[in-house]
Amino acid sequence: MAFVTHYFTRALSSSSIRNAVIKHVTIIGGGLMGSGIAQVAASTGHSVVLVDTSQDILNKSTKSITGSLQRVVKKKFADKPEAGEEFVQKVMKNISTSTDAASVVQSTDLVLEAIVENLKVKQDLFSSLDKIAPEHTIFASNTSSIPISKIAVSTARLDRFGGLHFFNPVPMMKLVEVIQAPGTSQETFNTLLDFSKALGKHPVSCKDSPGFIVNRLLVPYLMEAVRLYERGHGSKEDIDVAMKLGAGYPMGPFELLDYVGLDTSKFIIDGWYEMDPENPLFSQSPLLNKLVSEGKLGKKTGEGFYKYK
Ligand SMILES: NC(=O)c1ccc[n+]([C@@H]2O[C@H](COP(=O)([O-])OP(=O)(O)OC[C@H]3O[C@@H](n4cnc5c(N)ncnc54)[C@H](O)[C@@H]3O)[C@@H](O)[C@H]2O)c1
């Protein structure tokens, strides 16, 4: 596969070192998040390669990106459908797919990982890519809950490793949490901030602490909603309505859990429980465990707390 290779641009004077400019992005994981990030990166003129384990999955990713772009275009180019179609084609031209991460990362500025929320699997991936990716390539994880430093230790590029935590649905959600692990260099951190802005997002700086900002507040709330339901304090429908009409939240906790994915939510709470089993905010839920074991993972599988057609 032929790629245009883009290397860092640096200022000549050391007193005004410019941050690296990310042009070519490799996104590993073409699921919910990876597809969304690919869409946004390609829409903002970046050259994107989306990597997953099979071509079948990648075909689904491409289909979902096209569908999402077409929804954007319907609104944005309501009066000019031809210009809209041109835009979709232009964006899709910026995206290619591959099942072979090793061959792709040889010419990339940023490897952004959005695979399963499992430390060992993420470490194995980064450890293998570290041996192949060029010196200048920055590695970043979109993990929701795993400390970036724990993933980064699998590589020899701690200074060029940070966190980029996007929110679902990526094309709609403005926030990106940019995580500076203890080893992340200031230049890498600044580059990731700049990259987030180049995607049209609003970055916030976060320390490498569990859940960063949003999930550290959100996940204990979601789990307490499940416990409330388990204790029979209310039906899931009533709890959802209560939080929407009483707290002004756009989605109820069960709707949000189904949207995020119950497996992803379980990974998060399991990891935090393991880290601090005495903390009641991190206690596990038998109901969540049961649904995940039955493959009811939320919207993406057609059933979670609710059923979807
Ligand atoms: N779902 C959310 O709302 C959300 C929000 C922010 C961050 N995240 C994080 O983003 C990551 C991905 O979450 P998701 O919801 O997109 O999951 P997902 O299950 O929709 O997608 C994961 C994809 O990764 C692929 N994959 C797994 N192992 C791989 C490997 N070794 N190489 C290449 N591809 C591989 C899978 O085939 C799948 O397509 C997780 O770390 C999650 O915590 C999720």
The ligand as a MOL file (V3000), in Angstrom:
LIG
                    3D

  0  0  0     0  0            999 V3000
M  V30 BEGIN CTAB
M  V30 COUNTS 44 48 0 0 0
M  V30 BEGIN ATOM
M  V30 1 N -17.8500 2.7430 23.7370 0
M  V30 2 C -17.6150 3.9520 24.2500 0
M  V30 3 O -18.5390 4.7370 24.4840 0
M  V30 4 C -16.1900 4.3860 24.5070 0
M  V30 5 C -15.9310 5.7460 24.7640 0
M  V30 6 C -14.5920 6.1640 24.9440 0
M  V30 7 C -13.5760 5.2300 24.9000 0
M  V30 8 N -13.8650 3.9190 24.6560 0 CHG=1
M  V30 9 C -12.7330 2.9760 24.5960 0
M  V30 10 O -12.4220 2.7580 23.2270 0
M  V30 11 C -11.9530 1.4140 23.0440 0
M  V30 12 C -12.8130 0.7080 21.9960 0
M  V30 13 O -14.1460 0.7190 22.4200 0
M  V30 14 P -15.3520 0.4510 21.3760 0
M  V30 15 O -16.5980 0.7830 22.1270 0
M  V30 16 O -15.0580 1.0840 20.0740 0 CHG=-1
M  V30 17 O -15.2430 -1.1380 21.2200 0
M  V30 18 P -15.8180 -2.0600 20.0220 0
M  V30 19 O -16.0160 -3.4090 20.6150 0
M  V30 20 O -16.9560 -1.4050 19.3320 0
M  V30 21 O -14.5910 -2.1030 18.9750 0
M  V30 22 C -13.3530 -2.6870 19.2390 0
M  V30 23 C -12.7800 -3.1590 17.9180 0
M  V30 24 O -11.4120 -3.5360 18.1310 0
M  V30 25 C -11.1470 -4.6790 17.3460 0
M  V30 26 N -9.9640 -5.3470 17.8930 0
M  V30 27 C -9.8630 -6.0480 19.0530 0
M  V30 28 N -8.5800 -6.4700 19.2230 0
M  V30 29 C -7.8760 -6.0100 18.1550 0
M  V30 30 C -6.5180 -6.0980 17.7460 0
M  V30 31 N -5.6180 -6.7490 18.4810 0
M  V30 32 N -6.1390 -5.5080 16.5870 0
M  V30 33 C -7.0440 -4.8310 15.8310 0
M  V30 34 N -8.3480 -4.7100 16.1850 0
M  V30 35 C -8.7580 -5.2880 17.3130 0
M  V30 36 C -12.4330 -5.4920 17.4130 0
M  V30 37 O -12.5200 -6.4190 16.3470 0
M  V30 38 C -13.4900 -4.3940 17.3450 0
M  V30 39 O -13.8850 -4.1180 16.0200 0
M  V30 40 C -11.9570 0.7760 24.4330 0
M  V30 41 O -10.7030 0.9270 25.0160 0
M  V30 42 C -12.9960 1.6090 25.1900 0
M  V30 43 O -12.7640 1.6210 26.5770 0
M  V30 44 C -15.1410 3.4770 24.4520 0
M  V30 END ATOM
M  V30 BEGIN BOND
M  V30 1 1 1 2
M  V30 2 2 2 3
M  V30 3 1 2 4
M  V30 4 1 4 5
M  V30 5 2 4 44
M  V30 6 2 5 6
M  V30 7 1 6 7
M  V30 8 2 7 8
M  V30 9 1 8 9
M  V30 10 1 8 44
M  V30 11 1 9 10
M  V30 12 1 9 42
M  V30 13 1 10 11
M  V30 14 1 11 12
M  V30 15 1 11 40
M  V30 16 1 12 13
M  V30 17 1 13 14
M  V30 18 2 14 15
M  V30 19 1 14 16
M  V30 20 1 14 17
M  V30 21 1 17 18
M  V30 22 2 18 19
M  V30 23 1 18 20
M  V30 24 1 18 21
M  V30 25 1 21 22
M  V30 26 1 22 23
M  V30 27 1 23 24
M  V30 28 1 23 38
M  V30 29 1 24 25
M  V30 30 1 25 26
M  V30 31 1 25 36
M  V30 32 1 26 27
M  V30 33 1 26 35
M  V30 34 2 27 28
M  V30 35 1 28 29
M  V30 36 1 29 30
M  V30 37 2 29 35
M  V30 38 1 30 31
M  V30 39 2 30 32
M  V30 40 1 32 33
M  V30 41 2 33 34
M  V30 42 1 34 35
M  V30 43 1 36 37
M  V30 44 1 36 38
M  V30 45 1 38 39
M  V30 46 1 40 41
M  V30 47 1 40 42
M  V30 48 1 42 43
M  V30 END BOND
M  V30 END CTAB
M  END
